[in-house]
Amino acid sequence: MPQHSAETTDCDVLGPLSLLVVEDDPDTRSNLIDILEMDGYRVQAAETFGQALREARWDEYFAIVLDRKLPDGNSENFLPQLRQLAPQAAIVIVTGYEDLTGAIAALRNGASDYLIKPVDADTLRARLRQLAEKRQAELALKTANARLLQAERLAAIGQMMTGLVHESRNALQRSEACLEMLGLNLQGQADSLDLVARVQKAQKKLHELFEEVRNYAAPIKLQRADHELRDLLEETWENLVWTRQGRTVSFHLPQSGPSPHCSVDASRLEQVFRNIFENSLAACADPVRIDVAWKRATLDGRPVWQLSIADNGPGMSPEQRQKIFEPFFTTKPTGTGLGMAISKRIIDEHDGTIAVNESCAEGTEIVITLPAV
């Protein structure tokens, strides 16, 4: 299937809206692609419905431009299957005057619109712009609802954990005092003192768990200021000197070009970087290599910096990539599994995004976008 990408490389990763064109006439297909790419859409094309079935990426499209008559059938026959394959996509039928009756039938069967050949460029642009705005409004509403639900859940968890931490702190302090007294009474009894030390260590871990869950559920209030991300990355890395002590590790930042400049909460962002660095150090065998790169991009029409942090570790399975930002998911033998979940909340509060690059061939690459200043 021919695939065409717009010239605006800033959107390559963040992604302009994608659509599919299914048209058997080469000239018409080429004209449609040219028109759509000029408006910044990512266009994929097929000559037949069968080719589209084999090669299309159905979950990516906000719209499908479909010729009513194709070598392997009519749009009326394809619509039921298209509605199952791409339920989120609007379907625009392209038809000749003699096919108007069939186009109306297609509308009754679930198509969103139809256009008469030869397709008028301005009409096509206007129809797709309306569909794109509708799609973006639906996504914005879905995101807002999801954030509201998440906020309600976090508030409930926060209230529960605040009470639990308060009560547990009192109990832990009492038991810690008793253990210290017991330790004094067991002087000279190495085996018993070792057991006391293990209990104290377990109590400390339990207290840390309570605090981390409480912090995860607590509202994030940012204290923004303009910062160079290079400085924050370097400072975070330097603060991990004891974590990487005795390891063979190399850390690489871009040596040329402008440094990302963003309005961020420095302390919170360093927390995100620290979580990513610690995950890489835990996952990678020596010699460890961590590479940072950045570039300008656009997200929802606004300028952003896209930052990637990649390591040379074993990489992640599809299941791990899917669950990495879920609370309590971890691949480490110890830990709460909240580090990356908290990181996602912090980046979300900065109106940015964080994700795992699924196309990374080796190691793990975390991609962060933050609004530029």
TIZAVEX-67052 format. One line per 2 residues: number of its first residue (from 1); for each residue x, y, z of C-alpha. Coordinates in steps of 0.1 Angstrom, whole numbers, plus 2048, in hexadecimal, padded with zeros to 3 digits. Example, Ala and Ser with C-alpha at 12.3 -4.5 7.8 and 13.67 -1.06 7.14 Angstrom:
BEGIN
1) 87B 7D3 84E | 889 7F5 847
end
This chain:
BEGIN
1) 800 800 800 | 80F 822 7F7
3) 815 837 816 | 81A 85C 814
5) 826 873 830 | 822 898 833
7) 841 8AF 830 | 83C 8BC 853
9) 854 8A5 865 | 84D 8B6 886
11) 82D 8A1 888 | 83D 880 87E
13) 83C 871 8A1 | 820 884 8B1
15) 80B 87E 893 | 7F5 892 87D
17) 7D2 883 877 | 7D4 864 862
19) 7BB 859 847 | 7B7 83E 82D
21) 7AF 843 808 | 7A2 825 7F5
23) 79F 82F 7D0 | 7A8 819 7B2
25) 7AD 836 798 | 7D1 840 79A
27) 7CC 864 790 | 7AF 86A 7A9
29) 7C3 858 7C4 | 7E1 86D 7BE
31) 7CD 88D 7BE | 7BC 884 7DF
33) 7DD 87C 7EF | 7EC 89D 7E4
35) 7CF 8B1 7F1 | 7CF 8A0 813
37) 7F4 8A1 818 | 7F4 8C7 811
39) 7DC 8CA 82F | 7F5 8B6 845
41) 7E2 895 847 | 7F5 874 848
43) 7E7 861 82A | 7E7 83C 823
45) 7D9 830 802 | 7CC 80F 7F3
47) 7C0 806 7D0 | 7A7 7EC 7DB
49) 793 7E3 7FA | 7A6 7C2 7FC
51) 7C7 7D5 7FD | 7BA 7EB 819
53) 7AF 7CD 82D | 7D3 7BE 82A
55) 7E7 7DD 832 | 7D3 7F9 843
57) 7D8 803 867 | 7B3 807 870
59) 7B7 815 893 | 7CA 833 887
61) 7B1 843 86F | 79A 860 877
63) 78B 85D 854 | 78A 846 836
65) 784 853 813 | 775 836 7FF
67) 76D 834 7DA | 74A 826 7D7
69) 753 80E 7BA | 773 7FA 7BD
71) 780 7DC 7A9 | 776 7C5 7C6
73) 754 7D3 7CF | 73E 7F1 7D9
75) 740 806 7F8 | 71E 7F9 804
77) 72E 7D6 807 | 74C 7E3 81A
79) 73C 7FA 833 | 731 7E0 84C
81) 754 7D3 84E | 763 7F6 84F
83) 74D 7FF 86C | 75C 7E2 880
85) 780 7E7 875 | 780 80D 87B
87) 762 817 890 | 773 838 899
89) 778 842 875 | 760 858 860
91) 75B 849 83D | 758 861 81F
93) 74B 851 7FF | 759 85E 7DE
95) 741 858 7C1 | 737 862 79E
97) 716 872 796 | 708 852 78A
99) 710 842 7AC | 6FC 85C 7C0
101) 6E1 843 7C9 | 6FB 82A 7D6
103) 70D 846 7E9 | 6EC 84E 7FB
105) 6E8 829 804 | 70C 82A 811
107) 703 847 828 | 6E6 833 835
109) 6FE 816 83C | 716 82B 852
111) 72A 842 83B | 72F 865 847
113) 72F 878 827 | 733 875 801
115) 745 889 7E6 | 73E 88B 7C1
117) 75A 885 7A8 | 76E 898 79D
119) 775 8A0 7C2 | 777 8C5 7C9
121) 795 8CC 7DF | 785 8E7 7F4
123) 766 8D2 7FA | 77C 8B4 805
125) 791 8CA 81C | 772 8D9 82C
127) 761 8B7 832 | 780 8A7 841
129) 787 8C6 856 | 764 8C2 865
131) 76A 89D 86B | 78C 8A4 87A
133) 77E 8BE 892 | 762 8A7 89C
135) 77B 88B 8A3 | 792 8A2 8B7
137) 775 8AE 8CB | 76B 88A 8D3
139) 78E 882 8DE | 791 8A1 8F3
141) 770 898 905 | 77C 874 90A
143) 79D 881 918 | 78B 899 92F
145) 774 87E 93C | 791 866 941
147) 7A4 881 955 | 785 888 96A
149) 780 864 972 | 7A5 860 97A
151) 7A4 87F 991 | 786 870 9A4
153) 798 84F 9A8 | 7B7 860 9B4
155) 7A4 875 9CD | 794 856 9DC
157) 7B6 844 9DE | 7C6 863 9ED
159) 7AC 866 A08 | 7B0 841 A11
161) 7D6 843 A10 | 7D7 862 A25
163) 7C4 851 A41 | 7D7 831 A3D
165) 7F9 842 A3E | 7EF 856 A5D
167) 7E5 837 A70 | 801 821 A63
169) 81B 83C A6C | 810 83B A90
171) 811 815 A90 | 833 813 A7F
173) 842 82D A97 | 837 818 AB5
175) 844 7F8 AA6 | 864 809 A9C
177) 869 814 AC0 | 863 7F1 ACC
179) 87B 7E3 AB4 | 896 7FB ABE
181) 891 7F1 AE3 | 891 7CC AD9
183) 8B2 7D2 AC7 | 8C1 7E0 AE6
185) 8B7 7C2 AFA | 8C5 7AA ADF
187) 8E8 7B8 ADF | 901 79C AD7
189) 8E7 786 AC7 | 8F0 78A AA3
191) 8D4 774 A94 | 8B9 785 AA8
193) 8C6 7A8 A9F | 8C6 79E A7A
195) 8A2 796 A7D | 89A 7B7 A8E
197) 8AD 7C9 A72 | 898 7B7 A57
199) 878 7C1 A68 | 883 7E5 A6A
201) 88D 7E4 A45 | 86A 7D5 A3C
203) 859 7F1 A50 | 86D 80B A3E
205) 862 7FD A1C | 83E 7FC A28
207) 83F 820 A32 | 84F 82A A11
209) 833 817 9FF | 818 82A A12
211) 829 84B A0A | 82E 844 9E5
213) 809 839 9E0 | 7FE 858 9F3
215) 814 86E 9DD | 807 85D 9BE
217) 7E3 865 9C7 | 7EA 888 9D3
219) 7E2 8A5 9BC | 800 8B1 9A8
221) 805 8D7 9AB | 820 8E3 993
223) 837 900 99A | 841 909 977
225) 85F 91E 96C | 873 920 94C
227) 88E 905 94B | 8A8 8F6 933
229) 8A0 8D1 932 | 8C5 8CA 92C
231) 8CD 8D8 94E | 8B2 8C4 95F
233) 8BD 8A4 94E | 8E2 8AA 958
235) 8D8 8B2 97C | 8C2 893 97F
237) 8DD 87D 971 | 8F7 88B 989
239) 8E0 885 9A7 | 8E0 860 99E
241) 906 85D 9A2 | 902 845 9C0
243) 8E8 830 9AE | 900 829 991
245) 91F 826 9A6 | 934 808 99C
247) 922 805 97B | 92F 80B 957
249) 917 825 94B | 918 840 930
251) 8FF 85C 92D | 8FC 870 90D
253) 8EB 892 906 | 8EA 8A4 8E4
255) 90A 8B8 8DF | 8FC 8D2 8C7
257) 8DC 8E4 8BE | 8C4 8F7 8D5
259) 8BB 8E9 8F7 | 896 8E4 8FF
261) 888 901 912 | 867 8FA 924
263) 851 907 941 | 852 8EB 95A
265) 853 8E1 97E | 878 8D9 981
267) 874 8C2 99F | 858 8AF 990
269) 869 8AB 96E | 889 89F 97F
271) 873 885 990 | 869 879 96D
273) 88C 878 960 | 898 866 980
275) 87E 84B 97C | 888 845 957
277) 8AD 844 95F | 8A9 82D 97D
279) 894 815 967 | 8AF 814 94D
281) 8CA 80E 967 | 8B6 7F2 975
283) 8AE 7E2 954 | 8CF 7E5 942
285) 8EE 7CF 946 | 910 7E0 946
287) 91C 7F3 931 | 8FC 808 934
289) 8F6 823 91A | 8DB 83E 91D
291) 8D6 856 900 | 8C1 875 901
293) 8B5 887 8E2 | 89C 8A3 8DB
295) 88C 8B6 8BF | 871 8CF 8B8
297) 84E 8C3 8AF | 82A 8CC 8B0
299) 80E 8BE 8C5 | 7EA 8C8 8BF
301) 7F6 8E5 8AB | 80D 8F3 8C6
303) 833 8F2 8C7 | 843 8D8 8DE
305) 864 8C8 8E6 | 866 8A3 8E1
307) 87F 892 8F7 | 88A 86E 8F5
309) 89E 85A 90F | 8AA 839 901
311) 8BF 81D 911 | 8D1 7FE 904
313) 8BE 7E5 91B | 8A9 7C7 911
315) 88B 7DB 907 | 867 7D6 911
317) 84D 7BC 907 | 82C 7C9 8F8
319) 81B 7C2 919 | 835 7D6 92C
321) 832 7F3 914 | 80D 7F3 918
323) 80E 7F2 93E | 82C 807 947
325) 818 825 951 | 7FE 811 965
327) 800 814 98B | 812 7F8 99E
329) 820 7E8 97E | 845 7E1 981
331) 85F 7C9 972 | 877 7CF 98F
333) 87A 7B6 9AC | 874 7D3 9C4
335) 861 7F3 9C1 | 83D 7FF 9C1
337) 838 802 99C | 82C 826 99F
339) 84A 838 991 | 83F 839 96D
341) 81A 83E 976 | 824 85D 98A
343) 83A 868 96D | 81D 867 956
345) 807 87B 96D | 823 895 96F
347) 827 898 94A | 801 899 945
349) 7FF 8B6 95D | 819 8C8 947
351) 802 8C3 929 | 81B 8AB 91A
353) 81C 887 911 | 832 869 91A
355) 833 848 908 | 849 82B 8FF
357) 856 82B 8DB | 848 80A 8CF
359) 85D 80A 8AF | 87E 80A 8C3
361) 892 7EC 8B6 | 8A9 7E9 8D4
363) 8A7 7F4 8F8 | 88B 80B 905
365) 884 82E 8FA | 86D 845 90E
367) 860 863 8FA | 854 882 90C
369) 844 8A1 8FD | 842 8C2 910
371) 834 8E4 904 | 850 8FB 8F8
373) 854 91F 904
end
